[in-house]
Amino acid sequence: MRTTRTPITVLTAYDFSTARACEAHGVDITLVGDSLAQVCLGYDDTTRLTLDEMLHHVRAVARGSRTPLLVADMPFGTYLESPEQAIRNAVRLMREGGAEAVKMEGGLEIVETVRRLTRVGIPVMGHIGLLPQRHVMLSGFRAQGRTAEGALETLRAALALEEAGAFAMVLEAIPHALGTHISRRLERAATIGIGAGSGTDGQVLVWDDMVGTWHGHQAKFVRRFADVGAEVARGVQGYISAVRERSFPSLEESYGMPKAEWERFEQLAGVTRASDNDGAAHR
């Protein structure tokens, strides 16, 4: 798609239903992002997520998403120790989880690990710019590459990751001019922007941000394309009201039985009919 200049669409998915939606509506890449730590599991940041938890969600997404390329985030602490550790855990995500590629956060410090993974046949998507797994070290979720030196460091990381074999890389929270420049400088690797401007080869958003169900911190680059959260609230409130006023379930939503069978049941159960109030039972 990069060669035809068709923008690549990427959405996160965390379970069977979101995976099916990505499949049904033509998303190009489904990413099981470590953002599931917050939006699904309630952790305060992505570093709490374990490999086993990630595997659980990758399996669910793999069952629902067949056509989009399925990429799984490598959780914090599962690839930084050594290339051997990264290979071992990436193999688990692919063999046990069903992922077709893995994503890793980092720049020059992970180049050799990316090289080793791609040499053994594991496709790698990089992730540079803002690195959520290192938000503490970066003093929060701040845009990166906004100085000449910072921009040059980001460019060098992108070029090195491509040379190491990364087939794509996420560019997060960097100036739009830098996102466009990196995209033009790379020869093979596709760039997937999230807060990197419209000049990248594609875009990615977190599912819950995109549909409006996440009510935590919302980054500048987030656009809500639906307000599912409001519809969920309307549905839940309507359900509660209907139950309490006994309008749900209606007779049309209930099961009946033949009148003769109900009368026979009453005889067998020793029920004395005081009135015909139970007449609805056999409608």
Secondary structure, 3 states (H helix, E strand, C coil): CCCCCCCEEEEECCCHHHHHHHHHCCCCEEEECCCHHHHCCCCCCHHHCCHHHHHHHHHHHHHHCCCCEEEEECCCCCCCCCHHHHHHHHHHHHHCCCCCEEEEEECHHHHHHHHHHHHCCCCEEEEEECCHHHCCCCCCCCCCCCCHHHHHHHHHHHHHHHHHCCCEEEEECCCHHHHHHHHHHCCCCEEEEECCCCCCCEEEECHHHHHCCCCCCCCCCCCCCCCHHHHHHHHHHHHHHHHHCCCCCCHHHCCCCCHHHHHHHHHHHCCCCCCCHHHHHHC
